[in-house]
Amino acid sequence: YLYMVDSFGGVYPSDVEEIYNLVKSKTSVKIGFHGHNNLELGLINTLTAIDCGVDIVDSTITGMGRGAGNLKTELLLTSLYAKGELNFDYNVLSKVVDLFDVLKSDYQWGTNLPYMVSGANSLPQKNVMEWVGKRFYSFNSIIRALDNTSRGMEDNINLEYFSPKIKSKEVLIVGGGPSALQSSHAIKEFLKKKNEVVVIHVSSRNVKAYDEISNKQIHCLGGNEGYRLEKIFMNLKEDNRMAILPPYPRMMGTYIPKFFKDKSYQLNSISFVKACTESVTSLAIQTALDLGANEIYFVGYDGYKDNITQNQIELFNENEAIFSKLKEKNISFVSLTKSEYTELPASSIYSMI
């Protein structure tokens, strides 16, 4: 067999017909067709291939397959049945489909907007599959990255490097865990006593709790944080805030809220760790190191205990690896709120006030 494989899920019926005729004019071997369903064209492309005269076509129950998945077998069979080209037992098919529906709810194959964009632009699905699986990448971020790739661009914005004129020996990194909110009163008392401490937010989840502090605040715009901050704050005019982004070029492209347009900088590099450089925690720690910090406090890094998802396990392990690398630096760091991370030394915020 010679197989025509629509790996990117981006061909149209006219492409199938053209390629089939070209291949058939060059060889007498049997021809097969395997289509992906990024653009929901798996059925029409396969029917076109059948009409052209291919000898074998592929499909899977409920479209099971990597990324956007494949043509649904039950859809192909139903279509061919309606055309009077085959007969089968719908009761048997229904039982099989029910079994695969359970798997689909767990593994979530099938097309979505990013897969559609990758298919329409004939881009590989591998990166999209990884990005969709990451909880901090929004569809906007993924589509911006795909758009940059299709245009041959590394990134859409190149910023001024972060080069702080005033250093800070102490930095507080605020994560997205509940403890940063639950202990916010004590944390703000601590910050009131230590006005020189720079606060770095890795997540927008708890930023409103620290809206009125006078300490300098830095927002890490990794993943989808730019969009999230824009939803939380209609406008930010405080002079004590700025935004930090990962080094250029950024894989997901760049989005900066309007209120940070003139107060956003990018790191020159993330050098304290070789892996996990896309992590917003790595971004925050490198920012602290660039500030000259020799004491880093963490709050809101609770970790996870019960009913942990696969994404949470990956994030937990990633943060553990980052904290382990941070131990190699000649600085002190500690969590001031409860934490499940074994590589993150723990203390109490109440011992600091």
C-alpha positions, 0 to 999 in steps of 0.5 A, a space after each residue: 500500500 501507498 498511504 496518503 496521510 493528512 498529518 496536519 488535518 489541513 487538506 480539502 476534498 480537492 486536494 485529496 482528488 488531486 493527490 490521488 490522481 497524481 499518485 495513481 498516474 505514477 504507480 499501480 500499488 494499492 492506495 490508502 487514505 488516513 485523514 485527521 479531523 482538525 477542520 472537521 473535514 475527515 468525513 468529506 475527505 474520506 468519502 472523496 477518497 473512496 469516490 476516487 477509488 482508494 483501496 482502504 480508508 482509516 477511521 476510529 471509534 468516536 474519532 479516537 486519536 492524538 490531538 484533533 483525532 480522526 474520522 469517527 467510524 460510526 459517522 463513516 458507517 452511518 454515511 455509507 449505510 445511508 448511501 446504501 453501500 453497506 449494512 451493519 447492526 446499529 445495536 452492536 455499533 452503539 455498544 462499542 461507541 458507549 465504551 469509547 465515550 467513557 475513554 473520550 471523557 477521560 482523554 479529551 481527544 477531538 478538535 478545538 479552536 487551536 487544532 483548527 488553526 493549526 490545521 488551516 495553516 498546515 502546522 504540526 499538532 505536537 506543540 498544540 497538544 502540549 499547549 492545550 494540556 498546560 493549564 496556564 495556556 489560553 486559546 488566545 495564547 495558543 492561537 497567537 503562537 500559531 499565528 506567529 509561526 504561520 507568519 514566520 515570526 519568532 514573536 510579535 513584541 520585543 521589549 526593553 530588558 529588565 535592568 533594575 537601577 535600585 536593587 532589593 535584598 528581600 523579595 516576596 513571591 506570591 503564588 496562586 494558592 489559597 494560603 496567600 489569601 487566607 493569611 493576607 492580613 498577616 502578610 500585609 502586616 509583614 509588608 507594612 513593617 518591611 516597605 522595602 520588600 518587593 512583591 512579585 506576583 506569579 498569578 493573578 488569582 490573589 492580586 486583589 488582596 494586595 491591591 492597596 499595599 505601598 510596596 513595589 509590585 511586579 506582575 509576571 506575565 507568563 501564560 495567560 496572565 496578561 488577559 487575566 489581569 485585564 479582567 481583574 483591573 480595568 485600569 492600573 495607574 499606580 507608579 509602584 507596579 510593573 510587568 515582567 515577561 520571559 526572555 525574547 522570543 516567547 514561544 506563546 507570543 506576547 500580550 501586554 495589557 494596556 495599563 502595562 504598555 509603558 511599564 513592561 520589561 523582559 528578562 535577558 535570560 533565565 539562567 539559574 535553571 536549565 529546565 522549566 524555563 517556561 515556568 512562571 515560578 522560574 520567571 519570578 525567581 529569576 526576577 528576584 535574582 536580577 533584583 539582587 535578592 539574597 532573601 526570598 519569601 514565598 506565600 501561596 505555594 500550597 501544593 496539592 494533596 487530594 484528588 490531584 489531576 495529571 496537570 497538577 502533578 506535573 506542575 507540582 513536580 516542576 516546582 519541586 525541581 525549580 526549588 531544588 535548583 534554587 538551593 544551589 544558589 547562595 541565598 536564603 528562601 522560605 515559605 511563610 505559609 503552609 506548603 506541601 513542597 518538600 524542597 521549599 523550606 517552611 516557616 510561619 508568617 506570624 513569626 515575622 510580625 
